[in-house]
Amino acid sequence: MSIPRDVQDFLDGYPGQADKPNQSANFEFYSNLRRCQPDSLLIDELHDEWRGDYQTLEWNHGFIQWLFPIQEHGMNYQSQPLQAHEISLMKADATIMARMLDSYRLMLDFYGMRLVNPETGLVARVLPPKDFAPRYRNLCRSSHNNLRISRILKCLSELGLEHLNAGFLLHVLSEQSEHRELCSAAIRSSMDRWWANCIRNEEERDWIRVIIQKAHAGTNGYVFTRKLYEAALERRERTGSIIEAAAEVSDGK
């Protein structure tokens, strides 16, 4: 399946795109020094005030470009595309990177999920008394969130957190394959064309794409279970490569 142009530009590192040293809005926002627009919130305020406010997160469309900046223009022209010099500054700042993880946790919660292990990227359903089911239903019917997820995955890759992408993708896949959750046509299409390609590590990207295709096709009754998901991330943590988990998956271990 062909890779969309925006994803190919991302994979290629946005060739020919010049850094603009005079633009640092994203770095300043994540430093808690600039208010996002049009909502006029510092990032710490946004995290505190909007966490669990699902109506605001669903219907407000200006914040996502601030929480997850990428080297592309979004629909909010009061935000700025991420600049190359900002990437270096943000990755070197532990407080900023902690805020980035908090942004990811905020959106996972909105989607009915939680980050179990930031080191491996392991994701699970939200814990009771929260109910994952209405959040999953919202994700299935509100397709604009699919675009948001593409942005989130690109941003995590840009800022050195690409290992989280596999954790998200394979969680969704295990929910689809084992539990028949998150199986809308729009989500499956987004996974196949966009999300699975938002990984710059070529070997990991290719392996994940094969597993997604295999699970979606149900080849020979294949089911990608939670056990296989956890084994894949554990193997990558031990060996440095998710590819080594392929033998376990093919053997059904």
N, C-alpha and C positions, 0 to 999 in steps of 0.2 A: 504494500500500500504506500502511495506517495507521501512524502513528508511535507506538511504545509510550509509555505514560504517563511512565515514568521519563525517557525521552529527551526528551519534550516539556517536562517540568519543567526539564531541563538546558538546552534551547534557550531557554526563557523566563527563564533566570537564577534559577530557584527562587523564584518570586514569593511574597511573604509570609513568607519564611524570615528570621528575625531573627538577627543576629550575636550571638555569646556571647563577650564580651571576656575572660571568665575561663577560656576554653578555648583552649589553645595547644599541645596535645599534638603536633600535626603539625609546627608550626614548631619546637618543641623537638627533636623526633625528627630532622628534617632539619638542625638545627643541631648534631647529634651530642651532644646534652645529655640526651636521654631515651631509655630503652630501650623498644623495642617489646614488646608483650605479646601472647601468652604466651611468646615466644621469648627475651625478655630480652637483645636484641642492640641495640647502637648501630648506626646506619645504616652507618657505615664498616666495622664488623665484619660486618654482613650482606653487604655488597658483596664483601668479601674472602673470607669463609668459604663463601658459597653460590654464588658464580659457578661455573658448570659442574657444580654438584651437582644434577643433573636429578631425582634421586629426591626430594630434599628439596623442591625447587621444585614438583614435581608433587603430592606428597601433603600438604604443609603448607598449611593453608588460612587461617592467621591473619596472614600477613605482607603479603598483597596490599593490605589496607586501609591499612597503614602506608606502603608504598612509593608507592601511588597514591591519596592521599586525595581524596575528592570530597564534595560537600555532601549526601550521602545516608548513611544508616545501612547498614552492611554486616553480614555474618554474624558478624564478630568484635566483640563488645560491649565488649572491652577497648581498642578503638580509638575515635576520636572523628571525627564528620563534620568536614570541612574548613570553617573559619570564614572569613567575608569579610575580617576583619582579618589572618588568616594569609596569605591570597592576596597581599595587598599587601606584607606583610613578606617573604614567600618570593620573590616576583618581583623585589624590590629587592636581594636578596642573591645575588651572583654565585657564591659557594661553594655555596649551596643549589641554585641552578639547575644547576650542574655536577653535583651529586649526583643531581638529577632525571634528567639525561641519562644518568648512569651506571646508574640504576635501569632506564631504558628499554633501554639496551644489554644489561643483564643478562637482561631478559625476552626481548628479541629473540633473544639467543643460545640461550635455552631453547627458542624456537620454530624454531631452525635458520636464523636470519637475523642480519644485522649492519647497523649504521647506517654507511653509506658517507660521507654528507655531512650533518652536523647543520644546516647552513645551508639546504639545500634539502629535507631529509627523505629523501633517496634511500636505499633499503634494498636489500640483495642477500642471496643465500644466504651462509651461513658459509663461510669459506675452508678448504680442505684444510690439515691432515689431518682437521679436523672434517668430519663427514658430515651434510649437511642432511636426508637421507632419513629416518632414524629419528625425528628431531625433527618433521618434517612428518607422519609416520604418527601420532605421539603426539598432535599437535594435532588431527588428524582424528578420532581415537577418544576423546579425553578432552574431552568437550564443556563441562566446567566452565571450561575455558580460554577459551571464547567469552565467558562473563560477565566474566572477568578482562580480556579485551581491550576490552570496552565500558567498563570502569572506567578502563583505561589511557588510552583516547582522550579520555574526559571530563576526566580529570585533566590531561592535556597541554593541552587547550583552556583549562581554568581558569587554568593557570599560564603562559599566554602562549606556549605551544609548539604551538599548533594546526597550524602548517605541517607538523609531523611526521605528522599524521593522514593527509593525502593520500599522503605517501610510503609509509606502511604499507599503506593500502587499495589503492593502485594497484600496489604490488609483488605483493600477494596476487592481485589480478585478473590481472596479466600471467602469473603462475605458473599460474593456472587456465586462462586462455584460450589461451596459447601452448604450455604444457607439460603440461596436464591434471593438475597438482598441486593439493593443497588443495581438492579438488572435492567434499568430503563434503556431503551435504544440510544438515547442521547448520551448517557454515561458510557455505555459500551463503545460508541463511536468516538467519544472524546478520549477514552483510554487508548483505543487502537491507533488513532491518528496523531493526537497531541500529547497526552500525558506520558505515554510509554516512550516517547521520543525526547522528552525533556530531561535527558541525562547525557552529559557530555562524555562520560566514561563509555567508550564504544562497546567493550566486551560486556559490561553490565547492562547497557541498553539493549544489546542484541539478545542476551539471555532472557531478560524480562519480557521483551516482545514475543519471543518464542513461547514462553510459559503462558502469557496472556492469550495468544492465539490458540494454543493447545487446550487451555481451560475453556475458552469461549466456544470452541468447536466441540468440546466433549469427546475428543478422539478416544475411541476404545473405552468409553466410560470414564475417562480421566477426570478426577476431581482434585482441585488444588485446595487442600485442607489447611486449617490453622496450624496443624502440626508441621506441615511442609513449609509454611510461611515462617514459622519460628525457627525451624532448622536452617533455612536459607540464610537468615540474618545471623544466627549463631555461627554458622560456618564462615561467613564473611568476617565476622569479628575475630575468629580464631586464625584464619588464614590470610585475610586481606583481600579475598576474592570471592564474590558470590558465585562465580562460575563453578567452583568446586562442588557446590550443592547440586549441580545438575545430575550427578550420578544418584544421589539420594532420591531426587524427584523421579527420575526414570525408573528406579527400582521400587518406588512406592513406599519408601521407608519413612 
